[in-house]
Amino acid sequence: MASDFVLNGAAWDQLRNLPAVHEAMAGIAGRVCDAANAWAKSPSGEPDFHVVREAGKHRARYTVRPCTMRGVVLVSKDPAGFMACLESARG
């Protein structure tokens, strides 16, 4: 039995680009970034990670990236620990 439901791609793109959606995604990215900085435990107190907002084809992307060489080294030495930290903060 075929479904009568048809997804309107343009309407879906408009929905994903609502300010409330961006605000929610930025909030999640901020929590994840805070968790990454807590995981890094920088001795200087300066953040090793930051949130980057990138334009995408259909929506904005929020990415947590290292902003110091120390952050890059930590991620390269323990990528599984970094990913586990990100996943736990997303929930």
C-alpha positions, 0 to 999 in steps of 0.5 A: 500500500503506497503512502499518500504522504508527500514531503514538501522539500521547500517547506521542510527547508523553511522549517529548519531555517526558523530562528527557533530551530537555530536557537535550539541548535546553538544551545545544544552546540553550546552545551557540547562545547562546554562539555568538550572544554570540561573534558580538556581541563585547560590549566590556563582556564582558556577554552580549547574548543569553540562553536563554529556556525557554517552555512549549509545547503539546507540549514546552518551547521553548528560544529564544535572545533578545537581553537588551540593547538592543545585542543587539536593534540587532545583530540588526536591523542584520544579521539574516542574520549572526545567523541564520547564526551560530545555524545554524552553532552548531546543527549 
